[in-house]
């Protein structure tokens, strides 16, 4: 993650990234073994907010995250700056499920 001490309201879009891991399990038919691939995706906030739906949703998720989870994820120090920055990209519209555009 970012150097938490250097995240400011001015550089959130460049310094903070969302990291998503897609994990799956596959049982191999002949050996009965398991394959466990992990695929990671990383996107900086400046790129994420180019999709309005993602910006709205992430703002609401980070804003409403329980403190215990924010602490666990290491967001505590820069969370206020991130929420404030993301709020500028949240027009209050309803957001549909899924990752496709509304």
Number of C-alpha atoms within 10 A of each C-alpha: 11 14 9 15 8 11 19 16 13 11 15 23 19 14 17 21 18 12 11 11 10 9 10 11 10 11 11 10 8 6 7 9 10 12 11 10 11 10 9 10 10 11 14 15 21 16 12 17 20 11 14 17 23 19 21 21 21 22 20 16 11 17 18 11 12 10 12 10 12 16 13 9 10 14 18 15 14 19 19 15 17 24 19 14 19 23 17 12 19 18 11 10 10 10 14 11 10 9 11 9 11 11
